[in-house]
Each structure stands twice: as C-alpha cells, then as structure tokens.
Amino acid sequence: MKKIVITGIGVVAPNAIGKDEFWQALRAGRSGVKPITSFETGFFKTKLAGEISGFEAEKFLGAKGIRNMDRSTRFLCAAVKMALDDSGLVINEENTHDMGVVTATTLSSIWNVAEFGKEIAQEGAQFVNPAMFPGTTINAPSSQVSIRYNIKGFNTTVSTGYTAGLDALKYALDFIRLGRAKAVLVCGVDGLSFQSFVGFYKIGFLAGIKGIEASCPFDKRRNGIILGEGAGVVIVEDEEHARARNARIYARALAAATLFDAYRSGKYHPRAEGLKRTMTGVIKDAGLRPRDIGYICASANSVLQHDRLETEAIKEIFGDSAGDVAVSSIKSMIGEPVSASGILQVAASVGAISEGFLPPTINYEERDPECDLDYVPNKCRERKVGAVLINNFAPGGNNASCLIGKY
C-alpha cells in the first residue's frame, strides 16, 4: 500500500491555540476547562466547559470575509491556516484538483439553525436575513475551508459524533491509497453553544449533575463529560508527494478502522465488541503486534461506563502486556469536544512521537478497581514512543481506531 505521512498540524483547543502551544499545554498538564462565559449558566447545576478564550480570528484570517462566519467556522479556518503554514503546502491551480478536504463536525450547525428559527419567529419569514441560512447546513464549515483556500479536489463532511474525526481520517487515507488525492486536509470541529449544552444537560450526560463537576477519566469519581469545543487539522500526504516537495514529515499514518455496533440507540455495547474489532484491525493492518505500541491515546471522557469499557477492551487485546502500555486521556484537559476530539487526539499523539512525551490524565485522584491500567496520572512522562494507538467510540454504536508511527 501507499505510505501516507503527516506533514502539517493546526490546533485551536481550550487549553492552547497553535500546535506548539498545544504540546506545551499537554506537557504541563494544563487544563482548558473553566467557567462558561459565552452564555448564561444560571439555569444549570453545571457551569464548566472546555471553552476557548482569547481567540482572535482576525489574527489568522484577516478581517475580510469573517463577518458571516459562525464560531465553529472561524475556529476551523484558523486551524487550517496554521496547518498549511506548518506544512509549507502551497495550493495553486496546478495542484488544486489533487487536494481534498474532509471535515468532521456534528454540532456546529445547531447554533445557526436555532438562530435562524428564532429570527423567523421574531421577525417573520419575509424579513429573515438570507445570509443566516447557509450556516444552517452541516457542510458549511468544510465548504468555507475549500472556498477560502481554493481546494477543488473534493469536499466531504462526516457527521458521526464522537468518532467523526477518526472516521474522516480513514476517509482521507482511503482516498490517497486509491490514487484519488495526493494530499488531504483532515479537519475536526465543533463549537460550544447554549443549544448543544442544553441538549447534553437534559439527557443527564454532563459532569456535575450527580457528582463532582470535573473531567476525570478513569477516576472512580467520574460521572459525566465536561463539554468542550475546538478545531484540529492534520495534513496527510502520499509519501512520494511529500518527499518531492521536501516537506517536513512528523509521523506516518499507518492505519485506520471504523465499525458500527448496531446494538441499541444511545447505548454502549456491553462488551465493546466494535471497539475491540477496530483496535485489532488497525494493529493487524499496520503489520504490528500489541507489544509494538508504546502509548494509547484513549477515548475516555469521564463517563462511568465509557472508561470502564475501554479499559476492558485494552486488557483483552493486549493480554498480559496491558499493564505495560501507557494509556491517557487528553479529554481530562480539554473536555469532550465531540467531532473535534479525534483530530485533536491525533495532534497530541504526533506531539508524543516527535517531542518524546506522554500527555497525562489529570484530575486523577481516586483509583477505580475496574480501571486498573497505567493512566499516566497527573504528570506527563518523558518517553520516546514509536507507535500510538488512538481510540474513539460512543453510545449508539460508532467505533474508530487509528495507528500513527514514527517516520
């Protein structure tokens, strides 16, 4: 198969803006979870989120054309600018049809739909601002990326919730291996909004409703997610294309796998069969063995069943060596940014490989007997790592795993 490499990274995260700043924040175990400021939380027991603050879109995009961009689209276009600058990839009329964009997003259009509906109710249909309507479509952020950066090869939006980022990565790898693209911008974005926060609150999924309000994956005190937001972009290329332009190569994208459990809507498969199969599949496709993997960037998001199931899956796949592999969750520092999570995990894992450190699981205080692996508690660990397994899965059936390795 074609070898595929990662050559550019862009990050807008709750704890840092920019790739290097993100890696520094992870290394320091710095949290981006804080009291919400973008909307009123007086109605709720929960007050915290992985909210992005101090972000100035104009700094990255200039003033032109951003007036009608929503929060998510501004995050994404800025992250794309960072990734393109980082990779040195110049897109022009000669190569634009060899370039593609695939964007993972699920919640980004909710605010736009709500605002559009509110204006119809308040002003009447005949007086609605037509500029509001394009943002109600879920492919709007991805389309804005292609328009702004003149990418004409293909443009796709993947909307599968928690696993969307890794689903998008698999889509991109398949396109390159089929010879349909030479480079792909793999994007993930979801923005925090009052509407999405209310939704997660009403279904009882947020930390703090029935326990402490903290993102503490694998900890016995965990009781739900801290909702996050952000945007991540990784540029993946055919190795020959990257080498021909003398690109700096961070890592190899070895394999990705996705699977749908088809169990029950909104419920976890009690044996995490889909996650086990995606983990087994990527390890096999990459030509590796479990003992070749030095770090697992976990899906764990502080939901009681979620973290336990991932622990059980790792123990079954890795057997007697499960206790020897380091496992951590960056969601302890950024919350659960839903469709952005997979790409931010990839960005963190590239940092682990290229910078030689393992991000910690912070807020780890009380050991859970059902979660008994090495979770890199509270402090990062300096260690060279050659291969990283990244997991995402969700209630409802979606499962995804990928493997990246040292180049």
LINFENTA-V831931 format. One record per residue. BURIAL is # if it has 24 or more other C-alpha atoms within 12 Angstrom, else .. Layout:
# LINFENTA-V831931
burial
BURIAL
BURIAL
This chain:
# LINFENTA-V831931
burial
.
.
#
#
#
#
#
#
#
#
#
#
#
#
#
#
#
#
#
#
.
#
#
#
#
#
#
#
#
#
#
#
#
#
#
#
.
.
.
.
.
.
.
.
.
#
#
#
#
#
#
#
#
.
#
.
#
.
.
#
#
.
.
.
.
#
.
.
#
#
#
#
#
#
#
#
#
#
#
#
#
#
#
#
#
#
#
.
#
#
#
.
.
.
.
#
.
#
#
#
#
#
#
#
#
#
#
#
#
#
#
#
#
.
#
#
.
.
.
.
.
.
.
.
.
.
.
.
.
.
.
#
#
.
#
#
#
#
#
#
#
#
#
#
#
#
.
#
#
#
#
#
#
#
#
#
#
#
#
#
#
#
#
#
#
#
#
#
#
#
#
#
#
#
#
#
#
.
.
.
#
#
#
#
#
#
#
#
#
#
#
#
#
#
#
#
#
#
.
#
#
.
.
.
#
#
#
#
#
.
.
#
#
#
#
#
#
#
#
#
#
#
#
#
#
#
#
#
#
#
#
#
#
#
#
#
#
#
#
.
#
#
.
.
.
.
#
#
#
#
#
#
#
#
#
#
#
#
#
#
#
.
.
.
.
.
.
#
#
.
.
#
#
#
#
#
#
#
#
#
#
#
#
.
.
#
.
#
.
#
#
#
#
#
#
#
#
#
#
#
#
#
#
#
#
#
#
#
#
#
#
#
#
#
#
.
#
#
.
.
.
#
#
.
#
#
#
#
#
#
#
#
#
#
#
#
#
#
#
#
#
#
#
#
#
#
#
#
#
#
#
#
#
#
#
#
#
#
#
#
#
#
#
#
.
.
.
.
.
.
#
#
#
#
#
#
#
#
#
#
#
.
.
.
#
#
#
#
#
#
#
#
#
#
#
#
#
#
#
#
#
#
#
#
#
#
.
